[in-house]
């Protein structure tokens, strides 16, 4: 997975301003009909099958947790940030 500079800044800001102690940022499946395949969420439960990705940007570094099952699916995906929030490029929407 590649992360744009805008997305890295947004992840850093999210971690700094929104996370409570013991919470972390996770990229997870989005099971929304007709929507994106992935989503950025705040979580507080990790599993032994989680992987941690360090995202570096001009504002600093932030760790993002990804379930092992998603690591392969995220290959070639570009995470960006727009006015509408986080956007995962190169992925087909989830069918209904």
Steps between C-alpha positions, in 0.01 A plus 500: 500500500618848417394804704482850352644792694147635558390165643811479720425848639136404563601176676748689720234761583245225575744325734597822676152649542252212518661192655437422865755298696507137376331592169671469164432553130398193299439443131217251473253362250201723428194283459290778350292418195635691200769672704875470531664167591700646791455758773707678765360442849598554863531173691600386847531123456800345328545137398809282461445508123533879474786669319615853577602735219696815580390794285745790476406851396621856540310531830648183648444126513185310588434128536207343317376149580394265221361149538720234345222400259499853351873540443493329158177678402659838569794438264493764228234705680561872549354663810422868444302765687244742355217722622290184525751325727733209436490359147643165392607516136526204263225303669164398363190583706334225699209348309157450647 
